[in-house]
Each structure stands twice: as C-alpha cells, then as structure tokens.
Amino acid sequence: MMKQIGALLGASPGAPGRGRRASDPVRRGSRLAGTCEGAWWRPTPRAEVRRVLLAAKRYELAGRQAGRRRGPLGHVALEVLELLANLVSHRSGRLEPSYAYLMRTLRRSKDAVHQALVALREHGFLDWLRRHEKVEVLEDAPGPRVRQVSNAYRLSLPARAAQLLGHWLSSSPPLPDDMAQEREDRAAWLREHKAALPLSELSLVEVEDDRLARVLGELGRAVEARARVARGQSRGDEACS
C-alpha cells in the first residue's frame, strides 16, 4: 500500500524521487540559473558605476556619528562595493562573483563579506537574486538534484545617497520641488560638514579618484602634524617670554 501511495506521489519510500527534494542544499527563494538574469540585470554605464561608488563614500562619511570610526556601511562594505564595481559588465550589467572569490580577493572572512553585502543591500546600493542549478545524476543515485550557485548582483543608487552628489547628478531628470528643496538643504548641510572636516578626511569627499584621495589624505595629515608642532612651539615660546 505504501509503495502504491509513493508511486502516485512520484516517488517510492526509501528511494530518491525526481527533481528537487527537501534535503537539497538550496536556499529559499533561489531561482534556476539562466532563467531569471535577463530581466534582472541591466546595462550599467561606467559613469553610473562611478556615481554609485562616490555616493556610497559620501553616504558613509555623512552618516558617521561623532566619535565613531565607521558610518552606516562600514569600510568592508565599501571595499566590497568597489570590487563589485570593477567586476560588473557595463554593457549587460552581469555581476555574479562567488563568496569564495570575494573572500579571497579582499582577504576577508565569510562573515565579514556577508555583513558587508547585507549592509549594502539594506541601504539601497546593492540587490541580488539567489540562484541554483540542476545536477545531472543517475536515476537511483543518492544525493541532491540541484545545488546552490553564486548570486546575481545588481548595483543601484539610492535617492538619499544621490542627493549627496551635487553636480554629478546634472545629467539626471529634474527633481520634484520637494526633493529639490531637500537636496538644497542637504547641500547646505554638506558644505558645513566639509568645512568642519580635517584636511586628512576632506579629500574623501572632494576627490573622486581613490588613489589621489589617499595621497591627498596623507598630505593633509602631514600638514596637520606640522601645524600641531608649530602651535606647540609657539606656546613654548610664549611661556619662555
């Protein structure tokens, strides 16, 4: 009787059935690779990728609270985003690195990479589709019929971060009046924020090129150090007079 019931359900007790089984190592919401990415990925011009990176850096800096070393994203998330920006296909938007590749390239743990990806997604800079693929096995062979493969990722620019870009959005459609006012208020706040930044951090906001920003940051730190020494000597001279 049990065999007859199993046959009606497409599988007999004690023998693997056709297709996916409950024990198959596939995460919930996964889609079959090769059937979903066409509508998911979109062309991502180089200029758009640069805007996303710059907006993320300014968003991180603007959201960092006083006395804190990191903002809402964190430096690992910025590392992950920069790597993804270098991997994405500008023509098709194809972006599908594995966790192993991200961990190996960035020399970060799986937990650090996972938390960085989650932060980027929560703040609107990244989204992804989980995917799986079929595994060819013999009819009666044990083991799963499907397996998890790398996610399909897509970069995006959240509106609240885009407002920090200023003239970089000049090619975008006009904003509604309420958003335009909010953008002006944000720009005024950003000017005040930049005016209060030390020279070592100002380049992170003003300079798009990462290498140049790091060089200018080092130069800013050197200038600040010399200024501190000069102030110390000045106070010493005043004490001696």
C-alpha positions in Angstrom: 0.0 0.0 0.0 2.8 2.5 0.9 4.6 1.7 -2.4 1.4 2.4 -4.3 0.9 5.7 -2.5 4.6 6.6 -3.1 4.1 5.8 -6.8 1.1 8.1 -7.0 3.2 10.9 -5.4 6.0 10.3 -7.9 8.5 8.6 -5.5 8.6 5.4 -3.6 9.6 5.3 0.1 13.3 4.8 0.6 14.2 5.8 -3.0 15.1 9.3 -4.2 12.4 11.0 -6.2 12.6 13.0 -9.4 13.6 16.7 -9.1 14.2 18.7 -6.0 13.9 17.1 -2.6 13.5 18.6 0.9 17.2 17.7 1.7 18.6 19.5 -1.4 21.0 22.3 -0.3 19.2 25.2 -2.0 18.2 28.3 -0.1 14.7 29.6 0.0 13.8 31.9 -2.9 16.5 30.6 -5.2 15.8 30.7 -8.9 17.1 28.4 -11.6 20.3 30.0 -13.1 20.0 31.1 -16.7 16.2 31.7 -16.5 16.0 34.9 -14.5 19.0 37.1 -15.1 17.9 38.6 -18.4 15.2 40.7 -16.8 17.2 41.3 -13.6 20.5 42.7 -15.0 20.5 45.9 -16.9 23.2 48.0 -18.7 25.4 49.8 -16.1 27.4 52.6 -17.8 30.8 53.4 -16.4 29.6 56.9 -15.3 26.7 55.3 -13.3 29.1 52.9 -11.5 31.3 55.9 -10.6 28.3 57.8 -9.2 27.3 54.8 -7.1 30.8 54.5 -5.6 31.2 58.2 -4.9 27.7 58.3 -3.4 28.5 55.4 -1.1 31.7 57.0 0.1 29.9 60.3 0.8 27.0 58.5 2.4 29.3 56.7 4.7 31.1 59.9 5.7 27.9 61.9 6.1 26.3 59.2 8.3 29.2 58.7 10.6 28.4 59.9 14.1 30.9 62.0 16.1 33.4 59.8 17.9 32.7 56.8 15.7 35.2 55.3 13.2 32.6 53.9 10.8 29.3 55.0 9.3 26.2 53.1 8.3 28.0 51.0 5.7 31.5 50.3 7.2 34.9 50.2 5.4 34.5 46.5 4.4 31.2 47.2 2.6 33.0 50.0 0.7 35.7 47.5 -0.2 33.1 45.0 -1.5 31.3 47.7 -3.4 34.4 48.9 -5.1 35.3 45.3 -6.1 31.9 44.7 -7.5 32.1 48.0 -9.4 35.3 46.7 -11.1 33.7 43.3 -11.9 30.3 44.5 -13.4 29.8 44.3 -17.1 28.9 47.9 -18.3 27.2 46.6 -21.4 24.9 43.9 -19.8 25.1 44.6 -16.0 26.2 41.0 -15.5 27.7 40.6 -12.0 27.9 37.2 -10.3 31.1 36.7 -8.2 31.1 33.9 -5.7 31.6 34.3 -1.9 34.9 32.5 -2.3 36.1 35.0 -4.9 35.1 38.0 -2.7 36.7 36.5 0.4 39.9 35.5 -1.5 40.3 38.8 -3.3 39.6 41.1 -0.3 41.2 38.7 2.2 38.1 38.9 4.4 36.2 36.3 6.3 32.9 34.9 5.1 31.1 36.6 7.9 32.7 40.0 7.1 31.7 39.7 3.5 28.2 38.6 4.3 27.7 41.5 6.7 29.1 44.0 4.1 26.7 42.7 1.5 23.7 42.9 3.8 24.6 46.5 4.8 24.9 47.5 1.1 21.5 45.9 0.4 19.8 47.5 3.4 21.0 50.9 2.4 20.0 50.5 -1.2 23.4 50.2 -3.0 23.0 46.5 -4.0 20.5 43.8 -4.5 20.8 40.2 -5.5 19.0 37.1 -6.7 19.8 33.7 -5.2 20.3 31.0 -7.8 20.6 27.3 -8.2 21.4 24.9 -11.0 20.5 21.3 -11.8 22.9 18.5 -11.2 23.0 15.5 -13.5 22.8 12.3 -11.5 21.8 8.7 -12.2 18.2 7.8 -11.6 18.8 5.9 -8.4 22.0 7.6 -7.3 21.8 9.3 -3.8 22.5 13.0 -3.5 20.8 16.2 -4.3 19.4 17.0 -7.8 20.2 20.7 -7.5 22.9 22.9 -5.9 23.4 26.5 -4.9 25.5 28.7 -7.2 26.6 32.3 -6.9 24.1 35.1 -6.6 23.3 37.5 -9.4 24.1 41.0 -8.1 22.9 44.4 -9.3 24.3 47.8 -8.3 21.9 50.7 -7.6 22.0 54.3 -6.4 19.6 55.1 -3.5 17.9 58.5 -3.7 19.1 59.6 -0.2 22.7 59.0 -1.3 22.3 60.5 -4.7 21.4 63.8 -3.1 25.0 64.0 -1.8 26.4 64.0 -5.3 25.6 67.6 -6.2 26.8 68.4 -9.8 27.3 64.7 -10.5 23.5 64.5 -11.0 23.4 67.2 -13.6 22.5 64.6 -16.3 19.6 63.2 -14.4 15.9 64.2 -14.9 14.7 67.3 -12.9 13.7 66.5 -9.3 10.3 67.3 -7.9 10.0 70.5 -5.9 10.0 68.8 -2.5 13.1 66.7 -3.4 14.8 69.7 -4.9 14.3 71.7 -1.6 15.6 68.7 0.3 18.6 68.5 -2.0 19.4 72.2 -1.4 19.1 71.7 2.4 21.4 68.7 2.1 23.9 70.6 0.0 24.0 73.4 2.6 24.5 70.8 5.4 27.2 69.1 3.4 29.1 72.4 2.9 29.0 73.0 6.6 30.1 69.4 7.2 33.0 69.7 4.8 34.1 73.0 6.4 34.5 71.2 9.7 36.4 68.2 8.3 40.2 68.0 8.9 42.4 68.0 5.8 43.1 64.3 6.1 39.4 63.5 5.5 38.3 66.3 3.2 39.8 64.5 0.1 37.5 61.6 0.6 34.6 63.9 -0.1 36.1 66.2 -2.7 38.2 63.8 -4.8 36.7 61.0 -6.9 39.9 59.2 -7.7 40.6 56.8 -4.8 44.4 56.8 -5.3 44.6 60.5 -5.5 42.3 60.8 -2.5 44.6 58.6 -0.4 47.7 60.7 -1.5 45.9 63.9 -0.6 44.8 62.4 2.7 48.4 61.6 3.6 49.4 65.1 2.6 46.6 66.6 4.7 47.8 64.5 7.7 51.3 65.8 7.3 50.1 69.4 7.1 48.1 68.9 10.2 51.0 67.3 12.1 53.3 70.2 11.1 50.6 72.7 12.3 50.4 70.9 15.6 54.2 71.1 16.0 54.2 74.8 15.1 51.4 75.5 17.6 53.3 73.6 20.3 56.5 75.6 19.6 54.5 78.9 19.6 53.1 78.1 23.0 56.6 77.2 24.3 58.0 80.5 23.1 55.2 82.4 24.8 55.9 80.5 28.0 59.5 81.4 27.9 58.9 85.1 27.2 
